Amino acid sequence: MRTKMRLLGFRGAAVKPLNEEAAAELGAELLGEALVFGVGGLCLYLEYLRQAGQSRRREEHLEQTLSDLRHGLERLQRDLDELRAQGHAQGGAGHAQGSSGHTPTQAVMAAA
């Protein structure tokens, strides 16, 4: 009862002793409320962990996708440089447009 009075903001108030039945009832009520509060707090904590893990996995997936795209872009850039070098070696076909009016990409596609 003293703890309950302190929680309610009463400091130093004189509390007469409770009988055994009232003390047991008050203790059971306090224990029940503590249990509900504890379970609620545990649920919130577990939900936080779930959301944090989900966010971390999403971030890792985005980083992996970005890395794959960068590697693909680098590979395409190397391929383009190789094609331009082949075009220069074949006599000036590496310009933006050849004499036929096709772009280097179209010329490569037609040659394939």
Wavefront OBJ file of the C-alpha trace (Angstrom):
o trace
v 0.000 0.000 0.000
v 2.904 2.335 0.768
v 4.325 1.657 -2.701
v 0.962 2.409 -4.304
v 0.671 5.665 -2.385
v 4.190 6.674 -3.459
v 3.356 5.913 -7.087
v 0.266 8.111 -6.783
v 2.419 10.948 -5.480
v 1.608 10.861 -1.762
v 4.829 11.233 0.192
v 4.998 10.481 3.887
v 1.308 9.761 4.206
v 0.473 7.516 7.103
v -0.946 4.228 5.893
v -2.662 1.911 8.290
v -1.773 -1.765 7.856
v -4.032 -3.822 5.612
v -5.612 -7.059 6.633
v -4.240 -10.218 5.048
v -7.035 -10.598 2.494
v -6.775 -7.003 1.226
v -2.970 -7.243 1.060
v -3.159 -10.481 -0.965
v -5.697 -8.940 -3.349
v -3.610 -5.794 -3.816
v -0.464 -7.889 -4.339
v -2.198 -10.062 -6.934
v -3.451 -6.986 -8.760
v 0.029 -5.451 -8.736
v 1.571 -8.701 -9.973
v -1.027 -8.992 -12.755
v -0.432 -5.433 -13.936
v 3.349 -5.957 -13.860
v 2.924 -9.117 -15.926
v 0.761 -7.366 -18.534
v 3.200 -4.455 -18.685
v 6.149 -6.836 -19.047
v 4.504 -8.826 -21.858
v 3.586 -5.595 -23.659
v 7.148 -4.312 -23.349
v 8.520 -7.620 -24.597
v 6.196 -7.505 -27.619
v 7.348 -3.980 -28.446
v 10.999 -5.005 -28.138
v 10.533 -8.060 -30.374
v 8.696 -5.968 -32.979
v 11.558 -3.461 -32.919
v 14.075 -6.261 -33.502
v 11.976 -7.635 -36.366
v 11.717 -4.230 -38.036
v 15.444 -3.540 -37.567
v 16.324 -6.908 -39.137
v 13.956 -6.303 -42.018
v 15.432 -2.862 -42.612
v 18.966 -4.274 -42.498
v 18.084 -7.017 -45.009
v 16.446 -4.465 -47.316
v 19.547 -2.265 -47.134
v 21.842 -5.216 -47.899
v 19.665 -6.172 -50.866
v 19.814 -2.616 -52.235
v 23.595 -2.508 -51.784
v 23.949 -5.843 -53.602
v 21.737 -4.630 -56.451
v 23.722 -1.415 -56.733
v 26.984 -3.356 -56.754
v 25.664 -5.670 -59.486
v 24.600 -2.674 -61.559
v 28.030 -1.049 -61.149
v 29.786 -4.245 -62.233
v 27.460 -4.539 -65.217
v 28.114 -0.930 -66.181
v 31.869 -1.458 -65.928
v 31.606 -4.577 -68.109
v 29.554 -2.710 -70.692
v 32.056 0.160 -70.645
v 34.930 -2.295 -71.280
v 32.957 -3.927 -74.105
v 32.259 -0.518 -75.634
v 35.925 0.441 -75.403
v 36.883 -2.852 -77.078
v 34.355 -2.274 -79.872
v 35.630 1.245 -80.409
v 39.195 -0.070 -80.559
v 38.109 -2.683 -83.124
v 36.359 0.022 -85.117
v 39.478 2.175 -85.152
v 41.536 -0.841 -86.192
v 39.157 -1.549 -89.093
v 39.642 1.868 -90.591
v 37.772 4.632 -88.872
v 34.417 2.988 -88.214
v 34.661 4.104 -84.593
v 33.212 7.549 -85.323
v 29.740 8.432 -84.089
v 28.313 7.485 -87.503
v 29.934 5.683 -90.365
v 29.365 6.324 -94.028
v 26.232 4.160 -93.990
v 24.556 6.376 -91.358
v 24.460 3.666 -88.697
v 25.710 4.203 -85.171
v 28.539 1.916 -83.942
v 26.028 -0.109 -81.945
v 23.884 -0.723 -85.022
v 26.967 -1.639 -87.041
v 28.001 -4.172 -84.398
v 24.472 -5.630 -84.275
v 24.414 -5.909 -88.076
v 27.833 -7.573 -88.105
v 26.673 -10.133 -85.551
l 1 2 3 4 5 6 7 8 9 10 11 12 13 14 15 16 17 18 19 20 21 22 23 24 25 26 27 28 29 30 31 32 33 34 35 36 37 38 39 40 41 42 43 44 45 46 47 48 49 50 51 52 53 54 55 56 57 58 59 60 61 62 63 64 65 66 67 68 69 70 71 72 73 74 75 76 77 78 79 80 81 82 83 84 85 86 87 88 89 90 91 92 93 94 95 96 97 98 99 100 101 102 103 104 105 106 107 108 109 110 111 112
